[in-house]
Amino acid sequence: MKHFRKIWNAALNKAVLETKGMKRQEALAYFYFKFPEMKEEVSAVAFYNQRSRLKAADSTKGFAHNRTKRPLYSEQVKKGYVRIKIAQPNVWISKAKWVYMETHPWEDCTERSNYIFLDGNTRNFHPSNIERVPLRLMALFSSNGGCVPGNPEATRINLLNVKLKNKIFDAGEKLGLVTYAGSGKTYRYFKKKKTEYARKRNADPKVKKRNCELQKKYREKMKRENPEKFEAKKAQHREYLKTYYARRRKEAGKCL
């Protein structure tokens, strides 16, 4: 099908303008009656959009012009969560975020964050039940147990654990002991633990064979599509092997 924007010409636009004052379905039927061959080329949505562009549609009858502005601090439910209107004409935010910001005026809330309910009840907006969790910690928080329904103290302990682990990862990263994993570097691991985990997984011959095949395909694809990156990775791997074998020789000498 052709792109609908390239279909319109003077004759078609004239027919669209003739529908001014008609109802939507009536206008579409009129257009298809005049140009039956355009049924396959112009969808109903494309026709209505073009009608709006040419100002042939009576927009004053639409819902948007009849609705009244909702007053400040009105509430609505979206995707199961309560939102509150904080500014005109149409500025809505999570009510949990609003409560937290109102009760923590000294705190900088510009960092992208989730605002969680410690007891798991998304309708309990008591300030003591709401905590801010930066998005960078959400993956770690979820893997650590996340919110414990009906037990705010357990959720608070999980959150404190996550903050402590994050501090440990930050310290490890400064020492070069931490590596990333996941799309967009979502997760952080200590290199030693990640290596142990990989060795444990590769202990299964089937898993090891599958991983080798995936790595081979990835290298072939990189060599074909991005040779510069492939050569850079090869050089990086050679440097790693030099460091690795130098460390092994040093350890072997200590053992003697």
Order of alpha helices (4+ residues) and beta strands (2+ residues): alpha-alpha-alpha-alpha-beta-beta-beta-alpha-beta-beta-alpha-alpha-beta-beta-alpha-alpha-alpha
